[in-house]
Amino acid sequence: MPALIDTGASRTVLTPDAIQRVELPLIQYARMSRAGGMDDKVAVHVASIKFTNQKLAPIHVLEVFCCELPTQPVQCLIGRDILSQWLFVYNGKTGDWWVEEENAVIFIEPPDDIFG
């Protein structure tokens, strides 16, 4: 599915349509802050992510938040939970970007303070 790299997002987010389409299991609810306010509760699902157009290791276990992305033509925002596993480089002058990974991880541990 189309995705957008969002360096401002601490967590990876998928739209409700994307979550329903791939039938991700719901594991809990959590509060999520975002630009423009705070959602009371959002669904948290467990997912596996494979980057089919890139030579990157898949991430087999990852918690993703479910949230509408009304002004985006994408179904996924890749957040810092995934980006923290890579060296992500963006060249603003040329618009080029690339990802390097030395030690691929298959599980991303959720932050301790995410659920309260």
N, CA, C and O atoms as a MOPAC input file, in Angstrom:
PM7 MOZYME 1SCF
protein

 N      0.84000 1    -1.17000 1     0.00000 1
 C      0.00000 1     0.00000 1     0.00000 1
 C      0.88700 1     1.23600 1     0.00000 1
 O      2.00000 1     1.19600 1     0.52500 1
 N      0.41800 1     2.31700 1    -0.57200 1
 C      1.20400 1     3.55100 1    -0.57300 1
 C      1.44400 1     4.03500 1     0.86200 1
 O      0.54500 1     4.00800 1     1.70200 1
 N      2.66700 1     4.47300 1     1.11600 1
 C      3.04500 1     4.95000 1     2.44400 1
 C      3.83600 1     6.24200 1     2.31600 1
 O      4.40500 1     6.55200 1     1.27000 1
 N      3.85300 1     6.98200 1     3.41400 1
 C      4.58600 1     8.24100 1     3.49100 1
 C      5.50900 1     8.16400 1     4.69700 1
 O      5.07700 1     7.77900 1     5.78300 1
 N      6.76100 1     8.52400 1     4.52200 1
 C      7.67900 1     8.59200 1     5.64900 1
 C      7.38000 1     9.88000 1     6.40100 1
 O      7.40300 1    10.96500 1     5.82100 1
 N      7.10000 1     9.75500 1     7.69300 1
 C      6.72300 1    10.90800 1     8.51700 1
 C      7.67000 1    10.98700 1     9.70700 1
 O      7.46800 1    10.31300 1    10.71700 1
 N      8.70000 1    11.81100 1     9.58200 1
 C      9.68900 1    11.92300 1    10.65800 1
 C      9.11400 1    12.57300 1    11.90400 1
 O      9.72400 1    12.50200 1    12.97200 1
 N      7.95100 1    13.20800 1    11.78900 1
 C      7.29800 1    13.81300 1    12.94300 1
 C      6.41300 1    12.84800 1    13.71800 1
 O      5.97200 1    13.16300 1    14.82300 1
 N      6.15300 1    11.68400 1    13.15600 1
 C      5.28900 1    10.69300 1    13.80600 1
 C      6.14000 1     9.72400 1    14.62300 1
 O      7.06600 1     9.10800 1    14.09700 1
 N      5.82200 1     9.59400 1    15.90400 1
 C      6.59700 1     8.65300 1    16.72300 1
 C      6.19500 1     7.21200 1    16.44400 1
 O      6.99800 1     6.29800 1    16.63200 1
 N      4.96000 1     7.00000 1    15.99800 1
 C      4.45300 1     5.65200 1    15.73800 1
 C      3.96700 1     5.53100 1    14.29800 1
 O      3.56800 1     6.52000 1    13.68300 1
 N      4.00200 1     4.32800 1    13.77300 1
 C      3.47700 1     4.05000 1    12.44800 1
 C      1.95600 1     3.97400 1    12.52100 1
 O      1.40400 1     3.38000 1    13.44700 1
 N      1.27800 1     4.57800 1    11.54000 1
 C     -0.17400 1     4.68800 1    11.52400 1
 C     -0.70200 1     4.11300 1    10.21600 1
 O     -0.13900 1     4.35800 1     9.14900 1
 N     -1.78100 1     3.35200 1    10.30400 1
 C     -2.50100 1     2.87500 1     9.13500 1
 C     -3.93800 1     3.36300 1     9.20500 1
 O     -4.48000 1     3.56900 1    10.29100 1
 N     -4.55100 1     3.54700 1     8.04400 1
 C     -5.94600 1     3.96800 1     7.99700 1
 C     -6.85100 1     2.79500 1     8.37200 1
 O     -6.44600 1     1.63700 1     8.26300 1
 N     -8.07700 1     3.09100 1     8.81200 1
 C     -9.02500 1     2.00700 1     9.09500 1
 C     -9.26600 1     1.10000 1     7.88300 1
 O     -9.39100 1    -0.11500 1     8.03800 1
 N     -9.33300 1     1.67600 1     6.68300 1
 C     -9.52100 1     0.85700 1     5.47900 1
 C     -8.36100 1    -0.10900 1     5.26900 1
 O     -8.57700 1    -1.27000 1     4.92100 1
 N     -7.13800 1     0.35900 1     5.47600 1
 C     -5.96800 1    -0.50300 1     5.31000 1
 C     -5.97700 1    -1.63100 1     6.33700 1
 O     -5.68600 1    -2.78000 1     6.00300 1
 N     -6.30400 1    -1.30900 1     7.56600 1
 C     -6.33400 1    -2.31900 1     8.62300 1
 C     -7.40800 1    -3.36400 1     8.34100 1
 O     -7.19000 1    -4.55800 1     8.54400 1
 N     -8.56400 1    -2.91200 1     7.87300 1
 C     -9.63400 1    -3.84800 1     7.55200 1
 C     -9.26200 1    -4.72000 1     6.34900 1
 O     -9.54100 1    -5.91900 1     6.33700 1
 N     -8.63200 1    -4.11500 1     5.34300 1
 C     -8.28000 1    -4.85100 1     4.12600 1
 C     -7.32200 1    -6.00500 1     4.41000 1
 O     -7.45200 1    -7.07700 1     3.82000 1
 N     -6.36200 1    -5.79100 1     5.31000 1
 C     -5.39300 1    -6.85600 1     5.60300 1
 C     -5.72200 1    -7.60200 1     6.89700 1
 O     -4.95700 1    -8.45800 1     7.34100 1
 N     -6.86600 1    -7.26900 1     7.49400 1
 C     -7.40600 1    -7.97600 1     8.65900 1
 C     -6.40000 1    -8.08200 1     9.81200 1
 O     -6.10500 1    -9.17000 1    10.30500 1
 N     -5.88300 1    -6.91800 1    10.22600 1
 C     -4.93600 1    -6.90400 1    11.34200 1
 C     -5.66600 1    -7.10200 1    12.66100 1
 O     -6.71400 1    -6.49500 1    12.87900 1
 N     -5.13400 1    -7.93800 1    13.54500 1
 C     -5.79900 1    -8.16000 1    14.83200 1
 C     -5.67000 1    -6.95300 1    15.76200 1
 O     -4.60400 1    -6.35000 1    15.88400 1
 N     -6.77400 1    -6.62400 1    16.40600 1
 C     -6.80900 1    -5.57300 1    17.42100 1
 C     -6.22700 1    -6.13000 1    18.70900 1
 O     -6.58800 1    -7.22700 1    19.13600 1
 N     -5.30900 1    -5.36300 1    19.33800 1
 C     -4.73700 1    -5.84600 1    20.59500 1
 C     -5.08900 1    -4.96200 1    21.78500 1
 O     -5.09400 1    -5.43700 1    22.92000 1
 N     -5.38300 1    -3.68400 1    21.54800 1
 C     -5.76300 1    -2.79100 1    22.64600 1
 C     -6.09900 1    -1.40800 1    22.09600 1
 O     -6.07000 1    -1.18100 1    20.88600 1
 N     -6.41500 1    -0.49600 1    22.99800 1
 C     -6.66500 1     0.90100 1    22.65000 1
 C     -5.67000 1     1.76800 1    23.39600 1
 O     -5.22400 1     1.41700 1    24.48800 1
 N     -5.32200 1     2.90600 1    22.80300 1
 C     -4.36900 1     3.81700 1    23.43700 1
 C     -4.70500 1     5.25000 1    23.03700 1
 O     -5.39200 1     5.48600 1    22.04400 1
 N     -4.21300 1     6.19100 1    23.81800 1
 C     -4.34000 1     7.60900 1    23.46000 1
 C     -3.22700 1     7.94400 1    22.48900 1
 O     -2.11000 1     7.43600 1    22.58600 1
 N     -3.56400 1     8.81200 1    21.55000 1
 C     -2.57100 1     9.21000 1    20.56100 1
 C     -2.63300 1    10.71500 1    20.38800 1
 O     -3.70400 1    11.27300 1    20.15200 1
 N     -1.49300 1    11.37300 1    20.50200 1
 C     -1.45200 1    12.80300 1    20.22500 1
 C     -0.97000 1    12.99400 1    18.79600 1
 O     -0.18100 1    12.20700 1    18.27300 1
 N     -1.47000 1    14.06700 1    18.17600 1
 C     -1.07300 1    14.38300 1    16.81100 1
 C     -1.25100 1    15.86400 1    16.57600 1
 O     -1.87000 1    16.55700 1    17.38300 1
 N     -0.72000 1    16.34500 1    15.49300 1
 C     -0.89700 1    17.75200 1    15.14800 1
 C     -2.38100 1    18.05900 1    15.08000 1
 O     -3.13700 1    17.34400 1    14.42300 1
 N     -2.79600 1    19.11100 1    15.75200 1
 C     -4.19400 1    19.48500 1    15.73600 1
 C     -5.00000 1    18.94700 1    16.89800 1
 O     -6.20500 1    19.18800 1    16.96800 1
 N     -4.36900 1    18.22200 1    17.81700 1
 C     -5.13100 1    17.75700 1    18.97300 1
 C     -4.76700 1    16.36700 1    19.43200 1
 O     -3.76100 1    15.79300 1    19.01500 1
 N     -5.61600 1    15.83300 1    20.30700 1
 C     -5.38800 1    14.51500 1    20.87900 1
 C     -6.64200 1    13.67900 1    20.67000 1
 O     -7.74700 1    14.13200 1    20.96700 1
 N     -6.48000 1    12.47400 1    20.16500 1
 C     -7.59700 1    11.54100 1    20.05600 1
 C     -7.78300 1    10.87000 1    21.40400 1
 O     -6.80100 1    10.52900 1    22.06400 1
 N     -9.03300 1    10.67400 1    21.82800 1
 C     -9.28300 1    10.01000 1    23.10200 1
 C     -8.76900 1     8.58900 1    23.09400 1
 O     -8.01300 1     8.19200 1    23.98100 1
 N     -9.16900 1     7.83000 1    22.11000 1
 C     -8.72500 1     6.44800 1    22.00700 1
 C     -8.56400 1     6.08800 1    20.54500 1
 O     -9.39100 1     6.44600 1    19.70600 1
 N     -7.49700 1     5.38100 1    20.25300 1
 C     -7.32900 1     4.81700 1    18.92000 1
 C     -7.03600 1     3.33500 1    19.07600 1
 O     -6.47600 1     2.90000 1    20.08300 1
 N     -7.41400 1     2.58100 1    18.08500 1
 C     -7.16200 1     1.14400 1    18.09800 1
 C     -5.69200 1     0.88100 1    17.80200 1
 O     -5.08600 1     1.54600 1    16.96200 1
 N     -5.13000 1    -0.09800 1    18.50100 1
 C     -3.75400 1    -0.53000 1    18.27200 1
 C     -3.82500 1    -1.95600 1    17.74400 1
 O     -4.46700 1    -2.82100 1    18.34000 1
 N     -3.16200 1    -2.18700 1    16.62500 1
 C     -3.16900 1    -3.49000 1    15.96300 1
 C     -1.74400 1    -4.00800 1    15.85400 1
 O     -0.78800 1    -3.23400 1    15.90700 1
 N     -1.60600 1    -5.30600 1    15.70300 1
 C     -0.29400 1    -5.88900 1    15.47600 1
 C     -0.16500 1    -6.16000 1    13.97700 1
 O     -1.11600 1    -6.60100 1    13.33000 1
 N      1.02700 1    -5.89100 1    13.43400 1
 C      1.22600 1    -5.99800 1    11.98900 1
 C      2.61300 1    -6.53000 1    11.67100 1
 O      3.51900 1    -6.50200 1    12.50500 1
 N      2.75300 1    -7.00600 1    10.46800 1
 C      4.04400 1    -7.30700 1     9.85600 1
 C      4.14900 1    -6.40600 1     8.63300 1
 O      3.17300 1    -6.21400 1     7.90800 1
 N      5.32300 1    -5.86300 1     8.40900 1
 C      5.49500 1    -4.94600 1     7.28400 1
 C      6.65300 1    -5.42600 1     6.42600 1
 O      7.75000 1    -5.69300 1     6.91600 1
 N      6.37900 1    -5.52700 1     5.14000 1
 C      7.40200 1    -5.91100 1     4.17000 1
 C      7.50600 1    -4.79500 1     3.14300 1
 O      6.49400 1    -4.30600 1     2.64300 1
 N      8.70700 1    -4.40100 1     2.83800 1
 C      8.95400 1    -3.30800 1     1.89700 1
 C      9.29900 1    -3.92400 1     0.54300 1
 O     10.46800 1    -4.16900 1     0.24300 1
 N      8.28000 1    -4.17000 1    -0.26400 1
 C      8.45400 1    -4.95000 1    -1.48800 1
 C      9.28500 1    -4.25900 1    -2.55600 1
 O      9.90000 1    -4.93400 1    -3.38000 1
 N      9.32000 1    -2.94400 1    -2.56500 1
 C     10.09500 1    -2.23200 1    -3.58800 1
 C     11.49500 1    -1.86400 1    -3.12600 1
 O     12.24600 1    -1.23100 1    -3.86900 1
 N     11.84800 1    -2.24500 1    -1.92700 1
 C     13.16200 1    -1.92500 1    -1.37500 1
 C     13.82400 1    -3.21500 1    -0.89100 1
 O     13.14100 1    -4.19800 1    -0.60000 1
 N     15.11700 1    -3.20700 1    -0.80900 1
 C     15.84700 1    -4.37000 1    -0.29100 1
 C     16.05700 1    -4.18500 1     1.20200 1
 O     17.18500 1    -4.03600 1     1.67200 1
 N     14.95100 1    -4.19600 1     1.94000 1
 C     14.97900 1    -4.01400 1     3.38000 1
 C     14.39200 1    -5.24500 1     4.04000 1
 O     13.49200 1    -5.88700 1     3.49800 1
 N     14.90900 1    -5.56500 1     5.21100 1
 C     14.38000 1    -6.69700 1     5.95300 1
 C     12.95300 1    -6.40200 1     6.39300 1
 O     12.64000 1    -5.27100 1     6.76500 1
 N     12.09100 1    -7.40500 1     6.35500 1
 C     10.73000 1    -7.18700 1     6.86500 1
 C     10.73800 1    -7.04100 1     8.37600 1
 O     11.64300 1    -7.52600 1     9.05600 1
 N      9.72900 1    -6.37300 1     8.88600 1
 C      9.52600 1    -6.26900 1    10.32800 1
 C      8.32300 1    -7.15600 1    10.61800 1
 O      7.21500 1    -6.87800 1    10.15800 1
 N      8.54100 1    -8.21900 1    11.37900 1
 C      7.50700 1    -9.22600 1    11.55900 1
 C      6.51100 1    -8.90200 1    12.65900 1
 O      5.36900 1    -9.35800 1    12.59400 1
 N      6.89800 1    -8.13900 1    13.65700 1
 C      5.96500 1    -7.78300 1    14.72600 1
 C      6.12000 1    -6.30500 1    15.03200 1
 O      7.20200 1    -5.83400 1    15.38300 1
 N      5.02000 1    -5.58600 1    14.89200 1
 C      5.03200 1    -4.14000 1    15.09000 1
 C      3.62900 1    -3.73000 1    15.50600 1
 O      2.64800 1    -4.20000 1    14.93000 1
 N      3.52800 1    -2.86200 1    16.49700 1
 C      2.22900 1    -2.29800 1    16.86200 1
 C      1.99000 1    -1.04800 1    16.03400 1
 O      2.84300 1    -0.16200 1    15.98300 1
 N      0.83000 1    -0.97100 1    15.38200 1
 C      0.47500 1     0.18600 1    14.56800 1
 C     -0.81800 1     0.79600 1    15.08900 1
 O     -1.69500 1     0.09300 1    15.59000 1
 N     -0.92000 1     2.10200 1    14.96500 1
 C     -2.12200 1     2.81400 1    15.37300 1
 C     -3.06600 1     2.92000 1    14.18000 1
 O     -2.62700 1     2.98700 1    13.03200 1
 N     -4.36300 1     2.93300 1    14.46200 1
 C     -5.39100 1     3.09400 1    13.44000 1
 C     -5.91900 1     4.51600 1    13.50900 1
 O     -6.39300 1     4.95500 1    14.55700 1
 N     -5.83800 1     5.24100 1    12.39700 1
 C     -6.24600 1     6.63700 1    12.39700 1
 C     -6.58700 1     7.06300 1    10.97500 1
 O     -5.94200 1     6.63800 1    10.01700 1
 N     -7.60400 1     7.90200 1    10.85000 1
 C     -7.93900 1     8.47600 1     9.54300 1
 C     -6.82900 1     9.42900 1     9.10900 1
 O     -6.27800 1    10.16500 1     9.92700 1
 N     -6.50900 1     9.41100 1     7.83000 1
 C     -5.55000 1    10.34300 1     7.23600 1
 C     -6.28400 1    11.07200 1     6.11100 1
 O     -6.04200 1    10.79600 1     4.93600 1
 N     -7.18700 1    12.00900 1     6.46200 1
 C     -8.12400 1    12.54900 1     5.47500 1
 C     -7.50300 1    13.32000 1     4.32400 1
 O     -8.07300 1    13.34000 1     3.23300 1
 N     -6.37600 1    13.94600 1     4.52200 1
 C     -5.81700 1    14.75700 1     3.44600 1
 C     -4.64100 1    14.08600 1     2.75800 1
 O     -3.92300 1    14.73200 1     1.99400 1
 N     -4.43100 1    12.79800 1     3.01700 1
 C     -3.28500 1    12.09800 1     2.46100 1
 C     -3.72600 1    11.06400 1     1.41600 1
 O     -4.72900 1    10.37800 1     1.61600 1
 N     -2.99800 1    10.94700 1     0.32200 1
 C     -3.30300 1     9.90200 1    -0.67100 1
 C     -2.59400 1     8.58500 1    -0.33700 1
 O     -2.30000 1     7.79400 1    -1.23300 1
 N     -2.32400 1     8.35500 1     0.93200 1
 C     -1.62100 1     7.15100 1     1.37100 1
 C     -2.44500 1     6.46100 1     2.44900 1
 O     -3.34100 1     7.06000 1     3.04400 1
 N     -2.12800 1     5.19100 1     2.69200 1
 C     -2.80900 1     4.44400 1     3.73800 1
 C     -1.91100 1     4.17500 1     4.94200 1
 O     -2.34600 1     3.55700 1     5.91500 1
 N     -0.66700 1     4.63400 1     4.88200 1
 C      0.27900 1     4.34900 1     5.96500 1
 C      1.24300 1     5.50800 1     6.13500 1
 O      1.78100 1     6.03600 1     5.16200 1
 N      1.45400 1     5.89700 1     7.39400 1
 C      2.53100 1     6.83100 1     7.72800 1
 C      3.59900 1     6.01500 1     8.44700 1
 O      3.33000 1     5.41600 1     9.48800 1
 N      4.78700 1     5.99100 1     7.90400 1
 C      5.89800 1     5.28100 1     8.53700 1
 C      6.51300 1     6.22200 1     9.55900 1
 O      7.05900 1     7.26700 1     9.20700 1
 N      6.41800 1     5.84300 1    10.82700 1
 C      6.88800 1     6.68600 1    11.92000 1
 C      8.29000 1     6.34500 1    12.39100 1
 O      8.97300 1     5.48400 1    11.83800 1
 N      8.68900 1     7.05500 1    13.43500 1
 C     10.04000 1     6.87000 1    13.97100 1
 C     10.24000 1     5.50600 1    14.61600 1
 O     11.38200 1     5.09900 1    14.82400 1
 N      9.16000 1     4.78100 1    14.94300 1
 C      9.34100 1     3.43500 1    15.46800 1
 C     10.04500 1     2.55600 1    14.43900 1
 O     10.87700 1     1.72800 1    14.80800 1
 N      9.73100 1     2.71900 1    13.16700 1
 C     10.43000 1     1.99400 1    12.10600 1
 C     11.71400 1     2.71500 1    11.72100 1
 O     12.76100 1     2.08500 1    11.57100 1
 N     11.63900 1     4.04800 1    11.55900 1
 C     12.81800 1     4.80900 1    11.13100 1
 C     13.99800 1     4.64500 1    12.09500 1
 O     15.15300 1     4.72600 1    11.67800 1
 N     13.71200 1     4.41500 1    13.38000 1
 C     14.79200 1     4.27100 1    14.36200 1
 C     15.63000 1     3.01800 1    14.12500 1
 O     16.70200 1     2.87500 1    14.71200 1
 N     15.16100 1     2.12100 1    13.28300 1
 C     15.90100 1     0.90400 1    12.97200 1
 C     16.84800 1     1.09800 1    11.78800 1
 O     17.63500 1     0.20400 1    11.47500 1
 N     16.78100 1     2.23500 1    11.14000 1
 C     17.53500 1     2.49700 1     9.92100 1
 C     18.38500 1     3.75700 1    10.03800 1
 O     18.22400 1     4.55100 1    10.96500 1
 N     19.28100 1     3.91800 1     9.09000 1
 C     19.88100 1     5.22000 1     8.79900 1
 C     19.09700 1     5.73100 1     7.59500 1
 O     19.22200 1     5.19700 1     6.49200 1
 N     18.29200 1     6.76500 1     7.81200 1
 C     17.46800 1     7.34700 1     6.75200 1
 C     18.10800 1     8.66900 1     6.35400 1
 O     18.33000 1     9.53500 1     7.20100 1
 N     18.40300 1     8.82500 1     5.06900 1
 C     19.05700 1    10.03100 1     4.57900 1
 C     18.19600 1    10.66000 1     3.49100 1
 O     17.77700 1     9.99500 1     2.54400 1
 N     17.94300 1    11.95800 1     3.64900 1
 C     17.20200 1    12.71700 1     2.64300 1
 C     18.07700 1    13.87100 1     2.17300 1
 O     18.54300 1    14.66600 1     2.98900 1
 N     18.30100 1    13.96700 1     0.87700 1
 C     19.05800 1    15.06300 1     0.29200 1
 C     18.06500 1    16.08900 1    -0.22900 1
 O     17.45900 1    15.90100 1    -1.28300 1
 N     17.90400 1    17.17200 1     0.51400 1
 C     16.93300 1    18.19300 1     0.15600 1
 C     17.23200 1    18.88700 1    -1.16300 1
 O     16.30900 1    19.34900 1    -1.83300 1
 N     18.50700 1    18.97100 1    -1.55500 1
 C     18.85700 1    19.65400 1    -2.79800 1
 C     18.40900 1    18.86800 1    -4.02200 1
 O     17.99400 1    19.45100 1    -5.02300 1
 N     18.49400 1    17.55100 1    -3.94000 1
 C     18.14200 1    16.72800 1    -5.10200 1
 C     16.80300 1    16.02200 1    -4.94600 1
 O     16.23100 1    15.55300 1    -5.93000 1
 N     16.29800 1    15.94300 1    -3.71200 1
 C     15.07600 1    15.20100 1    -3.46000 1
 C     15.28600 1    13.70500 1    -3.33800 1
 O     14.32500 1    12.95100 1    -3.18200 1
 N     16.52600 1    13.27200 1    -3.40800 1
 C     16.83900 1    11.84600 1    -3.27700 1
 C     16.80900 1    11.42800 1    -1.81800 1
 O     17.05400 1    12.23900 1    -0.92400 1
 N     16.50800 1    10.16700 1    -1.58300 1
 C     16.54900 1     9.61300 1    -0.23500 1
 C     16.98900 1     8.16000 1    -0.32100 1
 O     16.85600 1     7.51700 1    -1.36200 1
 N     17.51200 1     7.65500 1     0.78300 1
 C     17.88100 1     6.24900 1     0.84200 1
 C     17.87300 1     5.77900 1     2.28200 1
 O     17.90200 1     6.56900 1     3.22600 1
 N     17.83100 1     4.47000 1     2.41600 1
 C     17.79500 1     3.82500 1     3.72100 1
 C     18.92800 1     2.82400 1     3.77700 1
 O     19.16400 1     2.07700 1     2.82700 1
 N     19.62500 1     2.81500 1     4.89600 1
 C     20.64100 1     1.79400 1     5.15200 1
 C     20.27400 1     1.08100 1     6.43800 1
 O     19.83200 1     1.71000 1     7.39900 1
 N     20.45500 1    -0.22300 1     6.45700 1
 C     20.22600 1    -0.97800 1     7.67800 1
 C     21.40100 1    -1.92100 1     7.87700 1
 O     21.77700 1    -2.66700 1     6.97200 1
 N     21.97900 1    -1.87800 1     9.07800 1
 C     23.09400 1    -2.76600 1     9.38100 1
 C     22.61100 1    -4.03300 1    10.05100 1
 O     22.92500 1    -5.13700 1     9.60400 1
 N     21.85500 1    -3.88300 1    11.11400 1
 C     21.34500 1    -5.01700 1    11.86600 1
 C     19.83300 1    -4.99400 1    11.80500 1
 O     19.18700 1    -4.25900 1    12.55100 1
 N     19.26700 1    -5.79400 1    10.92000 1
 C     17.82000 1    -5.81500 1    10.75500 1
 C     17.15700 1    -6.35800 1    12.01400 1
 O     17.64700 1    -7.30600 1    12.62800 1
 N     16.04300 1    -5.75000 1    12.38800 1
 C     15.25900 1    -6.22900 1    13.53100 1
 C     13.95700 1    -6.81200 1    13.01100 1
 O     13.45300 1    -6.40200 1    11.96500 1
 N     13.42300 1    -7.76300 1    13.74400 1
 C     12.15300 1    -8.33800 1    13.31800 1
 C     11.03400 1    -7.99500 1    14.28500 1
 O      9.87300 1    -8.31000 1    14.02600 1
 N     11.37300 1    -7.35000 1    15.40500 1
 C     10.36900 1    -6.97300 1    16.39200 1
 C     10.71400 1    -5.59700 1    16.90500 1
 O     11.86600 1    -5.34200 1    17.25800 1
 N      9.74500 1    -4.70400 1    16.95400 1
 C      9.98100 1    -3.36800 1    17.49400 1
 C      9.22600 1    -3.28100 1    18.82200 1
 O      7.99900 1    -3.36500 1    18.85700 1
 N      9.96400 1    -3.11500 1    19.89200 1
 C      9.39200 1    -3.02100 1    21.24300 1
 C      8.66100 1    -1.69200 1    21.40000 1
 O      9.23400 1    -0.64100 1    21.11200 1
 N      7.40800 1    -1.71700 1    21.85200 1
 C      6.70200 1    -0.45300 1    22.07100 1
 C      7.32900 1     0.32700 1    23.21600 1
 O      7.87100 1    -0.27500 1    24.14300 1
 N      7.26600 1     1.66200 1    23.17200 1
 C      7.82000 1     2.45800 1    24.25300 1
 C      7.08700 1     2.19000 1    25.57000 1
 O      5.89500 1     1.88400 1    25.56200 1
 N      7.79400 1     2.30400 1    26.70100 1
 C      7.23000 1     2.02500 1    28.01600 1
 C      6.06700 1     2.94000 1    28.36000 1
 O      5.11200 1     2.50500 1    29.00400 1
 N      6.12900 1     4.19900 1    27.94400 1
 C      5.11700 1     5.17700 1    28.37100 1
 C      3.95400 1     5.29600 1    27.39500 1
 O      3.14400 1     6.21300 1    27.53300 1
 N      3.84100 1     4.41400 1    26.42300 1
 C      2.81800 1     4.57700 1    25.41300 1
 C      1.42200 1     4.27100 1    25.94200 1
 O      0.44900 1     4.86500 1    25.47600 1
 N      1.30100 1     3.37300 1    26.88900 1
 C     -0.01000 1     3.01200 1    27.41300 1
 C     -0.07700 1     3.40700 1    28.87100 1
 O      0.84600 1     3.14100 1    29.64000 1
 N     -1.17500 1     4.04400 1    29.25100 1
 C     -1.21600 1     4.49100 1    30.61600 1
 C     -2.48500 1     4.37000 1    31.31100 1
 O     -2.58500 1     4.73600 1    32.48200 1

